[in-house]
Amino acid sequence: MKPPKEIVNGFIIFLAIGIYFLLMQVLNLTHIFYLRFLNVLFVFYGVNRTIQMNLNEGKKKFVSNATSALFTSVIGVILSVIGLVIYSYLQQSDEFLQSLSETFLFGGKPSIDMYSISLLFEGIASSVIVTLLLMLYWNNQFSSD
């Protein structure tokens, strides 16, 4: 049985973000704050891929495509946050947690759990924005109800 495209594309988002951040870690580029924002490109890719697959299958309803796109991006975000939590606990070093808190938007010295929860909220908000932007881009392809 083939898994749904939303889960497959969400997993692609997760893998791309994971590889990207591991590559940044290896190249010692994690201190560059703006490079962390480039992960949104992987979310755009996965969500756009889901919408294109829906359109190729003849699914042209706006609401069902928006739901599918949002589900894809939220799957990617949730898997990425889970991956970060696992990676953080495997590191077991104060240096890694300190490097995360240096770029923490709210300041202070958050725990891994606090950092992950705030990252989850930020990721879901960006998922909604990415979904809305891509739905506007593909708007002329959808039929109205």
C-alpha positions in Angstrom: 0.0 0.0 0.0 1.4 3.4 -1.0 1.5 6.1 1.6 -0.4 9.3 0.9 1.5 12.0 -1.0 1.1 14.4 1.9 3.1 12.1 4.2 5.7 11.4 1.5 6.2 15.1 0.7 6.3 15.9 4.4 9.0 13.3 4.9 10.9 14.9 1.9 10.7 18.2 3.7 12.0 16.6 6.9 14.9 14.9 5.1 15.9 18.1 3.2 15.8 20.2 6.4 17.7 17.6 8.4 20.4 17.2 5.8 20.6 21.0 5.4 21.1 21.6 9.1 23.6 18.7 9.5 25.6 20.1 6.6 25.6 23.5 8.2 26.8 21.9 11.4 29.6 20.1 9.6 30.7 23.2 7.7 30.5 25.2 11.0 27.9 27.7 9.6 25.3 27.3 12.3 26.3 30.7 13.8 25.0 32.5 10.7 21.5 33.3 11.7 20.1 34.1 8.2 21.1 30.7 6.8 18.6 29.1 9.1 15.8 30.9 7.3 16.6 29.1 4.0 14.8 26.0 5.3 11.6 27.6 4.1 12.7 26.8 0.6 12.4 23.1 1.4 8.9 23.7 2.7 8.0 25.5 -0.5 9.3 22.6 -2.5 7.3 19.9 -0.7 4.1 21.9 -0.6 4.4 22.9 -4.2 5.0 19.2 -5.1 1.8 18.2 -3.3 -0.3 20.8 -5.1 1.2 19.8 -8.5 0.5 16.1 -7.8 -3.1 16.9 -6.8 -3.6 18.9 -10.0 -2.1 16.1 -12.1 -4.6 13.7 -10.5 -7.4 16.1 -11.6 -8.1 17.4 -8.0 -9.1 21.0 -8.6 -11.1 21.9 -5.5 -9.5 24.8 -3.7 -10.3 23.7 -0.2 -9.2 20.1 -0.6 -5.9 21.3 -2.1 -5.3 23.8 0.6 -5.9 21.2 3.3 -3.6 18.8 1.5 -0.9 21.4 1.2 -1.2 22.5 4.8 -1.1 18.9 6.0 2.1 18.3 4.0 3.9 21.3 5.5 2.7 20.5 9.1 4.0 16.9 8.7 7.4 18.3 7.6 7.5 20.7 10.6 6.5 18.2 13.2 9.0 15.6 11.9 11.7 18.3 11.9 11.0 19.4 15.4 11.0 15.7 16.6 14.3 15.3 14.8 15.8 18.3 16.5 14.7 17.1 19.9 16.3 13.7 19.3 19.5 15.2 17.9 19.6 17.7 20.9 19.3 14.9 23.4 21.9 12.8 21.6 24.4 15.7 21.6 24.1 16.0 25.4 26.2 19.1 25.4 25.7 22.5 26.8 27.6 23.9 23.8 24.9 22.7 21.4 22.1 24.1 23.6 24.0 27.4 23.9 24.3 27.6 20.1 20.6 27.2 19.8 19.8 29.8 22.4 22.1 32.4 20.8 19.6 32.7 18.0 16.5 32.1 20.0 14.0 34.8 19.1 12.8 35.4 22.7 16.3 35.7 24.3 17.4 34.0 27.5 18.5 30.5 27.9 15.7 28.2 27.0 15.6 24.4 27.5 15.5 22.0 24.6 11.8 21.5 25.2 11.0 25.2 25.4 13.0 25.8 22.2 11.3 23.0 20.4 7.8 24.1 21.4 8.5 27.7 20.2 10.0 26.3 17.0 6.8 24.2 16.5 4.6 27.2 16.8 6.9 29.2 14.4 6.9 26.3 12.0 3.1 25.9 11.9 2.8 29.7 11.4 5.2 29.5 8.5 3.3 26.5 7.1 0.1 28.5 7.0 1.9 31.3 5.2 3.6 29.0 2.7 0.4 27.2 2.0 -1.5 30.5 1.4 1.3 31.9 -0.9 1.3 28.7 -3.0 -2.5 28.5 -3.1 -2.5 32.1 -4.4 0.1 31.2 -7.0 -1.9 28.2 -8.3 -5.3 29.9 -7.8 -6.2 30.0 -11.6 -5.9 26.2 -11.7 -8.6 25.6 -9.1 -12.3 25.4 -9.6 -14.7 27.2 -7.3 -17.3 25.3 -5.3 
